[in-house]
Amino acid sequence: MIFAGALLAPGAVYIARVGELRVYRIRCGDMEERTCDLAALDGMSAGAVSPGALAILTQHASAATRALGCEAAVEATVQVERTEPGDIFLVCSSGLWGSVPEHRIAGILAAHRDLRLAASLLMDCAHERGEPEQVTCILARVGDI
């Protein structure tokens, strides 16, 4: 079972992942993988995230695993981060990140403000590089609040 998601809330993003999907953040043209590892979870225990935010994230993660029909033993890696207006989040499968170099992904996103067009171009790029139909690409931009 694989799952990745980025839930945007005012001033924050809640990221959850199980499996090979990745979440990237593009900020001011810089692309950075945000899927967490165990070290990233240490920041959450150090007071970087309020108990209320963690409770909300846990509730949403629980709902997602119930909707996916997962067993209770599935462990998702989760993290909460602050966002800035203009941040772009990319949730993608290995069909994209495994076949298209990060600099090419970042270049397409920098060149195209329309996220629908950018997603289509990213999918086309993966297919041109020989990736079969197994490509997932979801984009979201943080707006001005």
MODELLER restraints for C-alpha pairs under 7 A, 6 or more apart:
rsr = mdl.restraints
at = mdl.atoms
rsr.add(forms.Gaussian(group=physical.xy_distance, feature=features.Distance(at['CA:1:A'], at['CA:19:A']), mean=6.82, stdev=0.5))
rsr.add(forms.Gaussian(group=physical.xy_distance, feature=features.Distance(at['CA:2:A'], at['CA:18:A']), mean=5.11, stdev=0.5))
rsr.add(forms.Gaussian(group=physical.xy_distance, feature=features.Distance(at['CA:2:A'], at['CA:19:A']), mean=4.59, stdev=0.5))
rsr.add(forms.Gaussian(group=physical.xy_distance, feature=features.Distance(at['CA:2:A'], at['CA:20:A']), mean=6.65, stdev=0.5))
rsr.add(forms.Gaussian(group=physical.xy_distance, feature=features.Distance(at['CA:2:A'], at['CA:21:A']), mean=6.92, stdev=0.5))
rsr.add(forms.Gaussian(group=physical.xy_distance, feature=features.Distance(at['CA:3:A'], at['CA:17:A']), mean=5.48, stdev=0.5))
rsr.add(forms.Gaussian(group=physical.xy_distance, feature=features.Distance(at['CA:3:A'], at['CA:18:A']), mean=5.00, stdev=0.5))
rsr.add(forms.Gaussian(group=physical.xy_distance, feature=features.Distance(at['CA:3:A'], at['CA:19:A']), mean=6.48, stdev=0.5))
rsr.add(forms.Gaussian(group=physical.xy_distance, feature=features.Distance(at['CA:3:A'], at['CA:21:A']), mean=6.65, stdev=0.5))
rsr.add(forms.Gaussian(group=physical.xy_distance, feature=features.Distance(at['CA:4:A'], at['CA:16:A']), mean=5.55, stdev=0.5))
rsr.add(forms.Gaussian(group=physical.xy_distance, feature=features.Distance(at['CA:4:A'], at['CA:17:A']), mean=4.17, stdev=0.5))
rsr.add(forms.Gaussian(group=physical.xy_distance, feature=features.Distance(at['CA:4:A'], at['CA:18:A']), mean=6.26, stdev=0.5))
rsr.add(forms.Gaussian(group=physical.xy_distance, feature=features.Distance(at['CA:4:A'], at['CA:21:A']), mean=5.80, stdev=0.5))
rsr.add(forms.Gaussian(group=physical.xy_distance, feature=features.Distance(at['CA:4:A'], at['CA:22:A']), mean=6.82, stdev=0.5))
rsr.add(forms.Gaussian(group=physical.xy_distance, feature=features.Distance(at['CA:4:A'], at['CA:91:A']), mean=6.80, stdev=0.5))
rsr.add(forms.Gaussian(group=physical.xy_distance, feature=features.Distance(at['CA:5:A'], at['CA:15:A']), mean=5.73, stdev=0.5))
rsr.add(forms.Gaussian(group=physical.xy_distance, feature=features.Distance(at['CA:5:A'], at['CA:16:A']), mean=5.44, stdev=0.5))
rsr.add(forms.Gaussian(group=physical.xy_distance, feature=features.Distance(at['CA:5:A'], at['CA:17:A']), mean=6.54, stdev=0.5))
rsr.add(forms.Gaussian(group=physical.xy_distance, feature=features.Distance(at['CA:5:A'], at['CA:91:A']), mean=6.73, stdev=0.5))
rsr.add(forms.Gaussian(group=physical.xy_distance, feature=features.Distance(at['CA:6:A'], at['CA:13:A']), mean=6.24, stdev=0.5))
rsr.add(forms.Gaussian(group=physical.xy_distance, feature=features.Distance(at['CA:6:A'], at['CA:14:A']), mean=5.52, stdev=0.5))
rsr.add(forms.Gaussian(group=physical.xy_distance, feature=features.Distance(at['CA:6:A'], at['CA:15:A']), mean=4.53, stdev=0.5))
rsr.add(forms.Gaussian(group=physical.xy_distance, feature=features.Distance(at['CA:6:A'], at['CA:16:A']), mean=6.68, stdev=0.5))
rsr.add(forms.Gaussian(group=physical.xy_distance, feature=features.Distance(at['CA:7:A'], at['CA:13:A']), mean=5.51, stdev=0.5))
rsr.add(forms.Gaussian(group=physical.xy_distance, feature=features.Distance(at['CA:7:A'], at['CA:14:A']), mean=4.98, stdev=0.5))
rsr.add(forms.Gaussian(group=physical.xy_distance, feature=features.Distance(at['CA:7:A'], at['CA:15:A']), mean=6.48, stdev=0.5))
rsr.add(forms.Gaussian(group=physical.xy_distance, feature=features.Distance(at['CA:8:A'], at['CA:14:A']), mean=6.52, stdev=0.5))
rsr.add(forms.Gaussian(group=physical.xy_distance, feature=features.Distance(at['CA:11:A'], at['CA:82:A']), mean=5.60, stdev=0.5))
rsr.add(forms.Gaussian(group=physical.xy_distance, feature=features.Distance(at['CA:11:A'], at['CA:83:A']), mean=5.15, stdev=0.5))
rsr.add(forms.Gaussian(group=physical.xy_distance, feature=features.Distance(at['CA:11:A'], at['CA:84:A']), mean=6.82, stdev=0.5))
rsr.add(forms.Gaussian(group=physical.xy_distance, feature=features.Distance(at['CA:12:A'], at['CA:80:A']), mean=6.76, stdev=0.5))
rsr.add(forms.Gaussian(group=physical.xy_distance, feature=features.Distance(at['CA:12:A'], at['CA:81:A']), mean=5.46, stdev=0.5))
rsr.add(forms.Gaussian(group=physical.xy_distance, feature=features.Distance(at['CA:12:A'], at['CA:82:A']), mean=4.29, stdev=0.5))
rsr.add(forms.Gaussian(group=physical.xy_distance, feature=features.Distance(at['CA:12:A'], at['CA:83:A']), mean=5.00, stdev=0.5))
rsr.add(forms.Gaussian(group=physical.xy_distance, feature=features.Distance(at['CA:13:A'], at['CA:80:A']), mean=5.72, stdev=0.5))
rsr.add(forms.Gaussian(group=physical.xy_distance, feature=features.Distance(at['CA:13:A'], at['CA:81:A']), mean=5.42, stdev=0.5))
rsr.add(forms.Gaussian(group=physical.xy_distance, feature=features.Distance(at['CA:13:A'], at['CA:82:A']), mean=6.35, stdev=0.5))
rsr.add(forms.Gaussian(group=physical.xy_distance, feature=features.Distance(at['CA:13:A'], at['CA:83:A']), mean=6.42, stdev=0.5))
rsr.add(forms.Gaussian(group=physical.xy_distance, feature=features.Distance(at['CA:14:A'], at['CA:57:A']), mean=6.65, stdev=0.5))
rsr.add(forms.Gaussian(group=physical.xy_distance, feature=features.Distance(at['CA:14:A'], at['CA:79:A']), mean=5.99, stdev=0.5))
rsr.add(forms.Gaussian(group=physical.xy_distance, feature=features.Distance(at['CA:14:A'], at['CA:80:A']), mean=4.58, stdev=0.5))
rsr.add(forms.Gaussian(group=physical.xy_distance, feature=features.Distance(at['CA:14:A'], at['CA:81:A']), mean=6.71, stdev=0.5))
rsr.add(forms.Gaussian(group=physical.xy_distance, feature=features.Distance(at['CA:15:A'], at['CA:78:A']), mean=5.53, stdev=0.5))
rsr.add(forms.Gaussian(group=physical.xy_distance, feature=features.Distance(at['CA:15:A'], at['CA:79:A']), mean=5.33, stdev=0.5))
rsr.add(forms.Gaussian(group=physical.xy_distance, feature=features.Distance(at['CA:15:A'], at['CA:80:A']), mean=6.22, stdev=0.5))
rsr.add(forms.Gaussian(group=physical.xy_distance, feature=features.Distance(at['CA:16:A'], at['CA:76:A']), mean=6.16, stdev=0.5))
rsr.add(forms.Gaussian(group=physical.xy_distance, feature=features.Distance(at['CA:16:A'], at['CA:77:A']), mean=5.61, stdev=0.5))
rsr.add(forms.Gaussian(group=physical.xy_distance, feature=features.Distance(at['CA:16:A'], at['CA:78:A']), mean=4.37, stdev=0.5))
rsr.add(forms.Gaussian(group=physical.xy_distance, feature=features.Distance(at['CA:16:A'], at['CA:79:A']), mean=6.68, stdev=0.5))
rsr.add(forms.Gaussian(group=physical.xy_distance, feature=features.Distance(at['CA:17:A'], at['CA:76:A']), mean=5.32, stdev=0.5))
rsr.add(forms.Gaussian(group=physical.xy_distance, feature=features.Distance(at['CA:17:A'], at['CA:77:A']), mean=5.30, stdev=0.5))
rsr.add(forms.Gaussian(group=physical.xy_distance, feature=features.Distance(at['CA:17:A'], at['CA:78:A']), mean=6.55, stdev=0.5))
rsr.add(forms.Gaussian(group=physical.xy_distance, feature=features.Distance(at['CA:18:A'], at['CA:75:A']), mean=6.97, stdev=0.5))
rsr.add(forms.Gaussian(group=physical.xy_distance, feature=features.Distance(at['CA:18:A'], at['CA:76:A']), mean=4.94, stdev=0.5))
rsr.add(forms.Gaussian(group=physical.xy_distance, feature=features.Distance(at['CA:18:A'], at['CA:77:A']), mean=6.56, stdev=0.5))
rsr.add(forms.Gaussian(group=physical.xy_distance, feature=features.Distance(at['CA:20:A'], at['CA:93:A']), mean=6.65, stdev=0.5))
rsr.add(forms.Gaussian(group=physical.xy_distance, feature=features.Distance(at['CA:20:A'], at['CA:94:A']), mean=6.52, stdev=0.5))
rsr.add(forms.Gaussian(group=physical.xy_distance, feature=features.Distance(at['CA:21:A'], at['CA:92:A']), mean=5.68, stdev=0.5))
rsr.add(forms.Gaussian(group=physical.xy_distance, feature=features.Distance(at['CA:21:A'], at['CA:93:A']), mean=4.60, stdev=0.5))
rsr.add(forms.Gaussian(group=physical.xy_distance, feature=features.Distance(at['CA:21:A'], at['CA:94:A']), mean=6.41, stdev=0.5))
rsr.add(forms.Gaussian(group=physical.xy_distance, feature=features.Distance(at['CA:22:A'], at['CA:35:A']), mean=5.72, stdev=0.5))
rsr.add(forms.Gaussian(group=physical.xy_distance, feature=features.Distance(at['CA:22:A'], at['CA:91:A']), mean=5.75, stdev=0.5))
rsr.add(forms.Gaussian(group=physical.xy_distance, feature=features.Distance(at['CA:22:A'], at['CA:92:A']), mean=5.51, stdev=0.5))
rsr.add(forms.Gaussian(group=physical.xy_distance, feature=features.Distance(at['CA:22:A'], at['CA:93:A']), mean=6.42, stdev=0.5))
rsr.add(forms.Gaussian(group=physical.xy_distance, feature=features.Distance(at['CA:23:A'], at['CA:33:A']), mean=5.99, stdev=0.5))
rsr.add(forms.Gaussian(group=physical.xy_distance, feature=features.Distance(at['CA:23:A'], at['CA:34:A']), mean=5.44, stdev=0.5))
rsr.add(forms.Gaussian(group=physical.xy_distance, feature=features.Distance(at['CA:23:A'], at['CA:35:A']), mean=5.27, stdev=0.5))
rsr.add(forms.Gaussian(group=physical.xy_distance, feature=features.Distance(at['CA:23:A'], at['CA:89:A']), mean=6.80, stdev=0.5))
rsr.add(forms.Gaussian(group=physical.xy_distance, feature=features.Distance(at['CA:23:A'], at['CA:90:A']), mean=5.51, stdev=0.5))
rsr.add(forms.Gaussian(group=physical.xy_distance, feature=features.Distance(at['CA:23:A'], at['CA:91:A']), mean=4.51, stdev=0.5))
rsr.add(forms.Gaussian(group=physical.xy_distance, feature=features.Distance(at['CA:23:A'], at['CA:92:A']), mean=6.53, stdev=0.5))
rsr.add(forms.Gaussian(group=physical.xy_distance, feature=features.Distance(at['CA:24:A'], at['CA:31:A']), mean=6.57, stdev=0.5))
rsr.add(forms.Gaussian(group=physical.xy_distance, feature=features.Distance(at['CA:24:A'], at['CA:32:A']), mean=5.42, stdev=0.5))
rsr.add(forms.Gaussian(group=physical.xy_distance, feature=features.Distance(at['CA:24:A'], at['CA:33:A']), mean=4.24, stdev=0.5))
rsr.add(forms.Gaussian(group=physical.xy_distance, feature=features.Distance(at['CA:24:A'], at['CA:34:A']), mean=5.15, stdev=0.5))
rsr.add(forms.Gaussian(group=physical.xy_distance, feature=features.Distance(at['CA:24:A'], at['CA:89:A']), mean=5.62, stdev=0.5))
rsr.add(forms.Gaussian(group=physical.xy_distance, feature=features.Distance(at['CA:24:A'], at['CA:90:A']), mean=5.04, stdev=0.5))
rsr.add(forms.Gaussian(group=physical.xy_distance, feature=features.Distance(at['CA:24:A'], at['CA:91:A']), mean=6.56, stdev=0.5))
rsr.add(forms.Gaussian(group=physical.xy_distance, feature=features.Distance(at['CA:25:A'], at['CA:31:A']), mean=5.71, stdev=0.5))
rsr.add(forms.Gaussian(group=physical.xy_distance, feature=features.Distance(at['CA:25:A'], at['CA:32:A']), mean=5.33, stdev=0.5))
rsr.add(forms.Gaussian(group=physical.xy_distance, feature=features.Distance(at['CA:25:A'], at['CA:33:A']), mean=6.35, stdev=0.5))
rsr.add(forms.Gaussian(group=physical.xy_distance, feature=features.Distance(at['CA:25:A'], at['CA:34:A']), mean=6.36, stdev=0.5))
rsr.add(forms.Gaussian(group=physical.xy_distance, feature=features.Distance(at['CA:25:A'], at['CA:87:A']), mean=6.66, stdev=0.5))
rsr.add(forms.Gaussian(group=physical.xy_distance, feature=features.Distance(at['CA:25:A'], at['CA:88:A']), mean=5.67, stdev=0.5))
rsr.add(forms.Gaussian(group=physical.xy_distance, feature=features.Distance(at['CA:25:A'], at['CA:89:A']), mean=4.66, stdev=0.5))
rsr.add(forms.Gaussian(group=physical.xy_distance, feature=features.Distance(at['CA:25:A'], at['CA:90:A']), mean=6.44, stdev=0.5))
rsr.add(forms.Gaussian(group=physical.xy_distance, feature=features.Distance(at['CA:26:A'], at['CA:32:A']), mean=6.37, stdev=0.5))
rsr.add(forms.Gaussian(group=physical.xy_distance, feature=features.Distance(at['CA:26:A'], at['CA:87:A']), mean=5.79, stdev=0.5))
rsr.add(forms.Gaussian(group=physical.xy_distance, feature=features.Distance(at['CA:26:A'], at['CA:88:A']), mean=5.01, stdev=0.5))
rsr.add(forms.Gaussian(group=physical.xy_distance, feature=features.Distance(at['CA:26:A'], at['CA:89:A']), mean=6.37, stdev=0.5))
rsr.add(forms.Gaussian(group=physical.xy_distance, feature=features.Distance(at['CA:27:A'], at['CA:87:A']), mean=4.98, stdev=0.5))
rsr.add(forms.Gaussian(group=physical.xy_distance, feature=features.Distance(at['CA:27:A'], at['CA:88:A']), mean=6.67, stdev=0.5))
rsr.add(forms.Gaussian(group=physical.xy_distance, feature=features.Distance(at['CA:29:A'], at['CA:110:A']), mean=6.29, stdev=0.5))
rsr.add(forms.Gaussian(group=physical.xy_distance, feature=features.Distance(at['CA:31:A'], at['CA:106:A']), mean=6.13, stdev=0.5))
rsr.add(forms.Gaussian(group=physical.xy_distance, feature=features.Distance(at['CA:36:A'], at['CA:77:A']), mean=6.41, stdev=0.5))
rsr.add(forms.Gaussian(group=physical.xy_distance, feature=features.Distance(at['CA:36:A'], at['CA:78:A']), mean=6.73, stdev=0.5))
rsr.add(forms.Gaussian(group=physical.xy_distance, feature=features.Distance(at['CA:36:A'], at['CA:79:A']), mean=6.62, stdev=0.5))
rsr.add(forms.Gaussian(group=physical.xy_distance, feature=features.Distance(at['CA:37:A'], at['CA:77:A']), mean=6.99, stdev=0.5))
rsr.add(forms.Gaussian(group=physical.xy_distance, feature=features.Distance(at['CA:41:A'], at['CA:79:A']), mean=6.42, stdev=0.5))
rsr.add(forms.Gaussian(group=physical.xy_distance, feature=features.Distance(at['CA:49:A'], at['CA:80:A']), mean=6.81, stdev=0.5))
rsr.add(forms.Gaussian(group=physical.xy_distance, feature=features.Distance(at['CA:84:A'], at['CA:142:A']), mean=6.93, stdev=0.5))
rsr.add(forms.Gaussian(group=physical.xy_distance, feature=features.Distance(at['CA:85:A'], at['CA:142:A']), mean=5.18, stdev=0.5))
rsr.add(forms.Gaussian(group=physical.xy_distance, feature=features.Distance(at['CA:85:A'], at['CA:143:A']), mean=5.24, stdev=0.5))
rsr.add(forms.Gaussian(group=physical.xy_distance, feature=features.Distance(at['CA:85:A'], at['CA:144:A']), mean=5.15, stdev=0.5))
rsr.add(forms.Gaussian(group=physical.xy_distance, feature=features.Distance(at['CA:86:A'], at['CA:141:A']), mean=6.04, stdev=0.5))
rsr.add(forms.Gaussian(group=physical.xy_distance, feature=features.Distance(at['CA:86:A'], at['CA:142:A']), mean=5.19, stdev=0.5))
rsr.add(forms.Gaussian(group=physical.xy_distance, feature=features.Distance(at['CA:86:A'], at['CA:143:A']), mean=5.97, stdev=0.5))
rsr.add(forms.Gaussian(group=physical.xy_distance, feature=features.Distance(at['CA:87:A'], at['CA:141:A']), mean=5.66, stdev=0.5))
rsr.add(forms.Gaussian(group=physical.xy_distance, feature=features.Distance(at['CA:87:A'], at['CA:142:A']), mean=5.27, stdev=0.5))
rsr.add(forms.Gaussian(group=physical.xy_distance, feature=features.Distance(at['CA:88:A'], at['CA:139:A']), mean=6.86, stdev=0.5))
rsr.add(forms.Gaussian(group=physical.xy_distance, feature=features.Distance(at['CA:88:A'], at['CA:140:A']), mean=5.60, stdev=0.5))
rsr.add(forms.Gaussian(group=physical.xy_distance, feature=features.Distance(at['CA:88:A'], at['CA:141:A']), mean=4.32, stdev=0.5))
rsr.add(forms.Gaussian(group=physical.xy_distance, feature=features.Distance(at['CA:88:A'], at['CA:142:A']), mean=6.36, stdev=0.5))
rsr.add(forms.Gaussian(group=physical.xy_distance, feature=features.Distance(at['CA:89:A'], at['CA:139:A']), mean=5.63, stdev=0.5))
rsr.add(forms.Gaussian(group=physical.xy_distance, feature=features.Distance(at['CA:89:A'], at['CA:140:A']), mean=5.28, stdev=0.5))
rsr.add(forms.Gaussian(group=physical.xy_distance, feature=features.Distance(at['CA:89:A'], at['CA:141:A']), mean=6.34, stdev=0.5))
rsr.add(forms.Gaussian(group=physical.xy_distance, feature=features.Distance(at['CA:90:A'], at['CA:137:A']), mean=6.85, stdev=0.5))
rsr.add(forms.Gaussian(group=physical.xy_distance, feature=features.Distance(at['CA:90:A'], at['CA:138:A']), mean=5.63, stdev=0.5))
rsr.add(forms.Gaussian(group=physical.xy_distance, feature=features.Distance(at['CA:90:A'], at['CA:139:A']), mean=4.68, stdev=0.5))
rsr.add(forms.Gaussian(group=physical.xy_distance, feature=features.Distance(at['CA:90:A'], at['CA:140:A']), mean=6.79, stdev=0.5))
rsr.add(forms.Gaussian(group=physical.xy_distance, feature=features.Distance(at['CA:91:A'], at['CA:137:A']), mean=5.86, stdev=0.5))
rsr.add(forms.Gaussian(group=physical.xy_distance, feature=features.Distance(at['CA:91:A'], at['CA:138:A']), mean=5.08, stdev=0.5))
rsr.add(forms.Gaussian(group=physical.xy_distance, feature=features.Distance(at['CA:91:A'], at['CA:139:A']), mean=6.55, stdev=0.5))
rsr.add(forms.Gaussian(group=physical.xy_distance, feature=features.Distance(at['CA:92:A'], at['CA:136:A']), mean=5.04, stdev=0.5))
rsr.add(forms.Gaussian(group=physical.xy_distance, feature=features.Distance(at['CA:92:A'], at['CA:137:A']), mean=4.57, stdev=0.5))
rsr.add(forms.Gaussian(group=physical.xy_distance, feature=features.Distance(at['CA:92:A'], at['CA:138:A']), mean=6.38, stdev=0.5))
rsr.add(forms.Gaussian(group=physical.xy_distance, feature=features.Distance(at['CA:93:A'], at['CA:135:A']), mean=5.91, stdev=0.5))
rsr.add(forms.Gaussian(group=physical.xy_distance, feature=features.Distance(at['CA:93:A'], at['CA:136:A']), mean=5.03, stdev=0.5))
rsr.add(forms.Gaussian(group=physical.xy_distance, feature=features.Distance(at['CA:93:A'], at['CA:137:A']), mean=6.93, stdev=0.5))
rsr.add(forms.Gaussian(group=physical.xy_distance, feature=features.Distance(at['CA:95:A'], at['CA:126:A']), mean=6.84, stdev=0.5))
rsr.add(forms.Gaussian(group=physical.xy_distance, feature=features.Distance(at['CA:95:A'], at['CA:131:A']), mean=6.14, stdev=0.5))
rsr.add(forms.Gaussian(group=physical.xy_distance, feature=features.Distance(at['CA:95:A'], at['CA:134:A']), mean=5.80, stdev=0.5))
rsr.add(forms.Gaussian(group=physical.xy_distance, feature=features.Distance(at['CA:95:A'], at['CA:135:A']), mean=4.53, stdev=0.5))
rsr.add(forms.Gaussian(group=physical.xy_distance, feature=features.Distance(at['CA:95:A'], at['CA:136:A']), mean=6.97, stdev=0.5))
rsr.add(forms.Gaussian(group=physical.xy_distance, feature=features.Distance(at['CA:96:A'], at['CA:126:A']), mean=5.65, stdev=0.5))
rsr.add(forms.Gaussian(group=physical.xy_distance, feature=features.Distance(at['CA:96:A'], at['CA:135:A']), mean=5.82, stdev=0.5))
rsr.add(forms.Gaussian(group=physical.xy_distance, feature=features.Distance(at['CA:96:A'], at['CA:136:A']), mean=6.96, stdev=0.5))
rsr.add(forms.Gaussian(group=physical.xy_distance, feature=features.Distance(at['CA:99:A'], at['CA:126:A']), mean=5.92, stdev=0.5))
rsr.add(forms.Gaussian(group=physical.xy_distance, feature=features.Distance(at['CA:99:A'], at['CA:129:A']), mean=6.44, stdev=0.5))
rsr.add(forms.Gaussian(group=physical.xy_distance, feature=features.Distance(at['CA:99:A'], at['CA:131:A']), mean=6.83, stdev=0.5))
rsr.add(forms.Gaussian(group=physical.xy_distance, feature=features.Distance(at['CA:100:A'], at['CA:125:A']), mean=6.97, stdev=0.5))
rsr.add(forms.Gaussian(group=physical.xy_distance, feature=features.Distance(at['CA:100:A'], at['CA:126:A']), mean=5.91, stdev=0.5))
rsr.add(forms.Gaussian(group=physical.xy_distance, feature=features.Distance(at['CA:105:A'], at['CA:122:A']), mean=6.75, stdev=0.5))
rsr.add(forms.Gaussian(group=physical.xy_distance, feature=features.Distance(at['CA:108:A'], at['CA:118:A']), mean=6.30, stdev=0.5))
rsr.add(forms.Gaussian(group=physical.xy_distance, feature=features.Distance(at['CA:109:A'], at['CA:118:A']), mean=5.95, stdev=0.5))
rsr.add(forms.Gaussian(group=physical.xy_distance, feature=features.Distance(at['CA:112:A'], at['CA:118:A']), mean=5.81, stdev=0.5))
rsr.add(forms.Gaussian(group=physical.xy_distance, feature=features.Distance(at['CA:115:A'], at['CA:139:A']), mean=6.37, stdev=0.5))
rsr.add(forms.Gaussian(group=physical.xy_distance, feature=features.Distance(at['CA:119:A'], at['CA:137:A']), mean=6.21, stdev=0.5))
rsr.add(forms.Gaussian(group=physical.xy_distance, feature=features.Distance(at['CA:119:A'], at['CA:138:A']), mean=6.94, stdev=0.5))
rsr.add(forms.Gaussian(group=physical.xy_distance, feature=features.Distance(at['CA:119:A'], at['CA:139:A']), mean=6.89, stdev=0.5))
rsr.add(forms.Gaussian(group=physical.xy_distance, feature=features.Distance(at['CA:123:A'], at['CA:135:A']), mean=6.75, stdev=0.5))
